[in-house]
C-alpha cells in the first residue's frame, strides 16, 4: 500500500471554502479511481495561512498513475485551485505504508499489497 501526501496553502479566510470545494470535487475523483483505498483531508490554521493536506492510500503505483498521470510524483490540480491556493506546489510525497492501527481494530498492519 502506498500513501500519497499532497500539501497546499490558502489564505486562512478561504480555508473552509477550499475544504468544501475539495470535498465536492477532488475527493470524489480520488474515490472513483480503482485502487484508491481511502482519503483523509487535513486542515490547519497557522495565523494568516491555512494548510491543507490530502492523504490518500493506494493499492499500487498503477492505481496512482490512473489518478495522477504518467508522472505520479507531480501534483494534480483543478482549474478552480487557482482561485484558492497561494501557490501550486509541483510535487507530492509518497510513502510505503508499514502499518495501520485503529482504536476499534487495534494493529492491522502491515497491509498487504
N, C-alpha and C positions, 0 to 999 in steps of 0.2 A: 504494500500500500504506500502511496506517495501523497504527502501533504504539499499543497501549493499555497503560498502565502503572498498576498498582494497587499500593498500599503498605499494609501492616498491621504492627502491633506486638503482640507477645505476651511474656509472661514468658519469659525465656531457657530456663528449665527445661521449658517447654511447646513450644519451637520444633520439636523433632524430631517430636513427636506431631502438631502442627499441619501440618507439611510432609507427613506421611504421610496425614493426612486430606485435604489438598488434592490429593495425587497420586491418591487413590482416588475422590474425589467431584467436585472442581472441574475438574481437568484434563480428564477425560473429557467433561464438559459443554462446555468450550471446544471440544474437538476434534470434537464431534458437530455443531457448527453449520457449515453450508455457508458457505464464505468464510473460515473460520479457517485461517490458514496456518502456525500453529505456536505453541507455548507454551514459555516458559522460566520456571522457578521459581528465584528467587534468595534466599539466606538469608544473614543477617549477625548475628553475636553482638556486642553492644555493652554489656558489663557485664551488668546485670540485665535488659536488654531485648533481645529478638530481633526483627529486622526481616525482613519477608517482602515480596518484590516478585514479582508475576506480570507478565511481559512477554509480551503476545500480539500476533500480527500478523494483520491482517485485509485482505481484498481490497477492502472498500468500507464505507461508512457503513451501508448496508443490512444487511450481514453483522453489524456491531457491534450494530445495533438488534435484529436477530434474537436475539442473545445477551442484551443488556443491557436492552432495552425502548425505549420511545419517547424517553427522555432518556439518550442514550448517555454523557453525562458523569457520570451517577450511578453510584456503585459498586454492584455486585451482591453480596449476602450470602446465606449459607445459615443456617438456624436454628442449626446447630451452631457457627457462628462465635462466638456469644456466650459459649461455654464456653472460648474461647481468647483472643480479641482484647482488648487493653486499651482500645481504642476502635474505633468503626466510622467511619473517615474517609468523608465523604459523597461525595467526588468522586474520579475518576481523571484521569489526564492522557493526552492523545492527541498523537501526533507523526506528521508525514508522514515516511515512510522515504525518505531521499535516496540511500542506497546500502547494499549488503550485501557483505561480504567474508569469505571463509573461507580458511584456510591451504591447504586442498586445492584450492579452485577459484579463488582469487585474487579480484580485484574483480569483482563480479557485477552491480553496480547501474549506473544507477538502475533500480529494479524497475519493471516495467510495472504499470499499474492505478491 
